[in-house]
Amino acid sequence: MSFDIELIGSEKTIMSNPDGKHPYFAWPTVAKLQNGTIAVGASGYRVEHICPFGKAVVSFSNDDGETYSEPQIVIDTVLDDRDTGFAVFGENGLIVTSFTKDTETLREKMPQTKECIDYINSVSEEDEAKASGVNFRISRDCGKIFSEIYKSPVSSPHGPAVLNDGTVLWVGRILGIHNHIEAHTINTDTGEMTLRGKMELYKCDEFRDIYFYEPHAVQLPDGRIICHLRAENKAKTMFTLYQTVSHDNGVSWSKPEQIIKDDSGAPSHLFVHSSGTLIAAFSHREMPCGIHVILSSDGGKTWSREHTIYENLYTDDLGYPATTELDDGSLLTVFYAKDNEDSPAVIRQQKWKII
């Protein structure tokens, strides 16, 4: 399989807050909406990688990513709202997803500043219970108005997949349960979720020392659902991707198989280009760090070598890339990155094309 890519212009920052006291943005997702608008989601207006102030925000571009609106807050609970994901469904539907860190974790890992401590101390048990877990909201007008917050039993950074028949299928990890991945459908009228299938990887002896999480799935035109799983081992010598396939719309899944080197990176975002090429984007966190993509012309049976679309020689605090296609067939990939260890993370994009 022979692919090459060509970068279009330079990477640029598209979401930041340089003059504010909450300048950190991370864990983005991108999608093209039904009206042609490019939507970028992220966890924004934070002070650090873990803090109590994260909000799920969305910016919109009506000129193929040349300019963006100011980030619109979509999910803002009393806890840290992280990992904004999307699902674009139906004529005008958009689902925005996020999950929260509990106050115990925040107290332990957040910056020990007066602002953070005072804020966490103000959160009641009742408010924490209401906010905790995985949250999502539904828009039926391309992101102008959103529903109440609904709850999900599963979490994934980039959100659900939309199947060929229009079904919204969320493949995610059960929070707090080791190696328990499930697939649930979402009723987009009511927000109700229904279990469709499970990957009970914790039952497999060969995976006992591997931790699988942060899945992302996409359905191919032939009906197969490809799902990538972030995989790490207890020895911390593995940070890679495994792939599993469903032939029955998410009910059952094949045994996951590793598709890149042990230290190549994760997690993955999957996207099907109009040419039929399957694209997986992920972060590489060994120096030189960066954003890598691999491509497949046979629906994930084989993958190309890794291509670099962004390189960072200063810090491994970067990643969670996601890709969408522009009108001319070129690609736009968003990710988060820092200029150095001391600077806040921002959301960036790089345009590129397959050649």
C-alpha positions in Angstrom: 0.0 0.0 0.0 1.6 3.3 -1.1 0.4 6.6 0.2 2.0 9.9 0.6 0.7 13.2 2.1 1.3 16.8 1.5 0.8 19.6 4.1 -1.2 22.6 3.0 0.1 25.8 4.6 1.4 25.9 8.2 -0.4 24.7 11.4 -2.2 27.4 13.2 -3.9 28.1 16.6 -7.6 28.2 16.3 -8.8 28.1 20.0 -7.0 29.8 22.9 -7.4 32.3 25.7 -3.9 34.0 26.0 -5.0 37.0 28.0 -7.3 35.1 30.5 -6.4 33.4 33.7 -7.9 30.1 32.3 -5.9 29.7 29.0 -5.6 25.9 28.7 -7.6 24.1 25.9 -7.2 20.4 25.1 -8.8 17.1 23.8 -10.5 18.4 20.6 -12.8 16.9 18.0 -13.8 18.2 14.6 -16.7 17.5 12.2 -18.4 19.0 9.2 -22.0 19.7 9.9 -24.9 19.2 7.4 -24.9 22.9 6.4 -21.2 22.8 5.5 -20.0 24.5 8.7 -16.9 23.1 10.3 -17.3 22.5 14.1 -14.4 22.1 16.5 -15.0 21.0 20.1 -12.6 21.0 23.0 -12.3 21.2 26.8 -11.6 24.9 27.3 -11.1 27.8 29.7 -9.0 25.6 32.0 -5.9 26.4 34.1 -4.1 23.1 33.6 -4.3 19.5 32.4 -6.4 18.7 35.5 -8.4 21.5 37.1 -12.0 22.1 38.2 -12.8 24.7 35.6 -12.9 22.7 32.3 -15.9 23.4 30.0 -17.0 21.6 26.8 -16.9 24.3 24.1 -17.5 24.5 20.4 -16.2 26.9 17.7 -17.6 27.2 14.2 -16.1 28.0 10.8 -18.0 28.9 7.7 -14.9 29.3 5.5 -13.3 25.9 5.6 -11.3 26.5 8.7 -9.8 29.9 7.8 -11.5 31.7 10.6 -13.5 30.5 13.7 -16.1 31.9 16.0 -15.3 32.4 19.7 -15.8 29.2 21.7 -19.4 28.6 22.7 -19.8 26.8 26.0 -22.1 23.8 25.6 -21.5 21.7 28.7 -20.4 23.4 32.0 -21.1 21.4 35.1 -19.6 22.1 38.6 -16.9 19.5 37.8 -14.1 19.4 35.2 -15.7 18.7 31.8 -13.2 17.0 29.6 -12.8 15.4 26.1 -15.4 17.0 23.9 -16.8 14.6 21.3 -19.2 14.9 18.4 -21.8 12.9 16.4 -23.4 14.5 13.4 -26.7 12.8 12.6 -29.8 13.2 10.5 -30.7 16.4 8.7 -29.4 18.9 11.3 -28.4 16.9 14.4 -25.3 17.3 16.5 -24.4 15.5 19.7 -21.8 17.0 22.0 -20.2 14.7 24.6 -18.0 15.1 27.6 -17.1 13.5 30.9 -16.1 14.7 34.4 -13.4 14.2 37.0 -14.7 13.7 40.6 -13.8 16.0 43.4 -11.5 13.5 45.1 -9.4 13.2 41.9 -9.4 16.9 41.4 -8.3 17.6 45.0 -5.3 15.3 44.5 -4.2 16.3 41.0 -5.3 19.9 40.4 -3.0 22.9 41.0 -3.0 23.6 44.7 -3.9 27.3 44.3 -6.4 29.2 46.4 -8.7 29.6 43.4 -8.9 25.8 42.8 -9.1 24.9 46.4 -11.8 27.4 47.2 -13.8 26.3 44.2 -13.7 22.6 45.0 -14.6 23.3 48.6 -17.8 25.1 47.3 -19.0 22.1 45.4 -21.8 20.3 47.3 -22.2 16.5 47.3 -25.6 16.9 45.6 -24.1 19.1 42.8 -21.3 16.6 42.3 -23.6 13.7 42.0 -25.7 15.5 39.4 -22.6 16.4 37.3 -20.5 13.3 37.7 -20.0 10.7 34.9 -20.5 11.1 31.1 -22.7 13.9 29.8 -24.1 14.8 26.4 -26.4 17.3 24.8 -28.3 17.1 21.5 -28.8 19.9 19.0 -31.3 19.6 16.1 -30.3 22.8 14.4 -26.6 22.4 13.7 -25.4 23.5 17.1 -27.5 26.7 17.7 -29.7 25.3 20.5 -29.0 22.4 22.7 -31.1 20.1 24.8 -30.9 19.3 28.5 -27.9 17.2 29.6 -28.3 13.5 29.2 -26.2 10.7 30.8 -24.2 8.0 29.1 -22.9 4.7 30.7 -19.8 4.8 28.4 -17.1 7.4 27.6 -14.8 8.0 24.6 -12.8 11.1 23.7 -14.3 11.7 20.2 -17.9 10.6 20.8 -20.3 8.3 19.0 -20.3 7.0 15.5 -23.2 7.4 13.0 -24.0 4.2 11.2 -25.0 3.8 7.5 -28.6 3.5 8.5 -28.5 6.6 10.6 -28.2 4.9 14.0 -26.0 6.6 16.5 -23.8 4.0 18.1 -21.5 5.0 21.0 -18.6 2.6 21.6 -17.0 3.6 24.9 -15.4 2.4 28.1 -17.5 1.9 31.3 -15.9 4.5 33.6 -13.9 2.9 36.4 -14.1 -0.7 35.0 -10.9 -2.1 33.6 -11.1 -3.2 30.0 -14.9 -3.1 29.8 -15.9 -1.6 26.4 -19.5 -1.5 25.4 -21.5 -0.3 22.4 -24.8 1.5 23.1 -27.3 3.1 20.7 -28.7 6.6 21.4 -32.3 7.5 20.8 -31.8 11.0 19.4 -35.3 12.0 20.3 -35.2 11.2 24.0 -31.5 10.7 24.8 -32.2 7.2 26.0 -29.4 4.7 25.5 -29.7 0.9 24.8 -26.9 -1.7 25.1 -26.1 -3.3 21.8 -22.8 -5.2 22.4 -19.8 -5.7 24.7 -16.1 -6.2 24.4 -15.3 -8.0 27.7 -11.6 -7.8 27.3 -11.0 -8.2 31.0 -12.0 -11.9 30.6 -9.1 -12.6 28.2 -6.0 -13.9 29.9 -3.7 -12.7 27.1 -4.9 -9.1 27.7 -4.5 -9.3 31.5 -1.5 -6.9 31.5 -2.9 -4.5 28.9 -5.2 -1.6 29.6 -7.7 -0.8 26.8 -9.7 2.4 26.7 -10.5 5.6 24.7 -12.1 3.8 21.7 -13.3 5.4 18.5 -15.3 3.6 15.8 -16.5 4.3 12.3 -18.7 2.3 9.9 -17.4 1.6 6.4 -19.6 1.5 3.3 -19.5 -2.3 3.3 -21.1 -2.3 6.8 -18.0 -3.3 8.8 -17.4 -1.2 11.9 -13.8 -0.5 12.6 -12.9 0.4 16.2 -9.5 1.5 17.5 -8.5 1.1 21.2 -5.8 2.9 23.1 -3.6 0.3 24.7 -1.0 0.6 27.4 0.6 -2.1 29.6 1.4 -2.2 33.3 5.1 -1.9 32.6 4.6 1.4 30.8 6.5 0.1 27.7 3.4 0.2 25.5 1.4 3.1 24.1 -0.2 1.9 21.0 -3.4 1.1 19.0 -5.3 -2.2 18.7 -8.1 -2.7 16.2 -11.3 -4.7 16.5 -14.1 -5.2 13.9 -17.8 -5.7 14.1 -19.8 -7.4 11.2 -23.2 -7.1 12.9 -23.6 -3.4 13.7 -21.8 -3.5 17.0 -23.3 -6.6 18.6 -20.1 -8.7 18.5 -16.5 -7.8 18.0 -13.3 -9.5 16.8 -10.3 -10.1 19.0 -8.3 -6.8 19.1 -5.1 -6.9 17.1 -2.2 -4.5 17.4 -1.7 -2.4 14.2 1.2 -0.1 15.0 4.5 -0.3 17.0 4.5 -0.5 20.8 5.6 3.1 21.2 3.8 4.7 18.2 1.0 6.4 20.1 -2.7 6.8 20.8 -5.6 7.4 21.0 -7.0 7.2 17.5 -9.7 9.1 15.6 -11.0 7.3 12.5 -12.4 9.0 9.4 -13.5 7.7 6.0 -12.4 10.0 3.1 -14.7 10.4 0.1 -12.1 8.4 -1.9 -12.8 5.4 0.4 -9.5 5.8 2.2 -9.7 5.1 5.9 -7.6 7.6 8.0 -6.5 7.1 11.6 -4.9 10.0 13.4 -3.2 9.8 16.8 -0.5 11.4 19.0 3.1 10.2 19.2 4.6 11.0 22.5 8.2 9.9 22.1 10.7 12.5 21.0 10.2 14.0 18.4 6.6 14.1 19.6 3.9 14.9 17.1 0.6 14.1 15.4 0.8 11.0 13.1 -1.7 9.6 10.6 -1.9 6.1 9.0 -4.1 5.3 6.0 -5.8 2.2 4.6 -7.2 1.6 1.1 -8.7 -1.8 2.1 -10.9 -0.8 5.0 -8.4 -1.4 7.8 -7.1 -4.8 6.7 -3.7 -3.2 6.1 -2.2 0.2 7.0 0.3 2.5 5.5 3.5 3.7 7.3 3.1 6.6 9.7 3.0 10.1 8.3 3.8 13.2 10.5 1.5 16.2 10.1 2.9 18.1 13.2 6.1 17.8 15.2 6.9 19.1 18.7 10.5 18.9 20.1 9.6 20.4 23.5 6.8 18.5 25.2 4.7 15.4 25.0 1.6 17.2 26.3 -0.2 17.1 23.0 -2.6 15.0 20.9 -6.1 13.8 20.5 -6.2 14.6 16.8 -9.4 14.4 14.8 -9.9 14.8 11.1 -12.6 16.0 8.7 -12.8 16.6 4.9 -13.1 19.9 3.1 -15.1 20.6 0.0 -12.1 20.2 -2.3 -11.2 16.7 -0.9 -8.3 18.0 1.3 -8.2 17.2 5.0 -8.3 19.3 8.2 -6.9 17.8 11.4 -7.3 19.4 14.8 -5.2 18.6 17.9 -4.0 20.2 21.1 -0.4 21.2 21.7 1.9 23.4 23.8 4.8 25.6 22.6 6.9 24.4 25.7 6.4 22.8 29.1 5.5 26.2 30.7 3.0 27.5 28.1 -0.8 26.7 28.1 -2.1 24.1 25.7 -4.1 25.4 22.7 -6.2 23.9 19.9 -4.4 23.9 16.5 -5.2 22.7 13.1 -3.2 21.5 10.1 -4.6 21.1 6.5 -3.2 18.4 4.3 -4.0 16.1 1.4 -3.4 12.6 0.2 -1.2 12.4 -2.9 
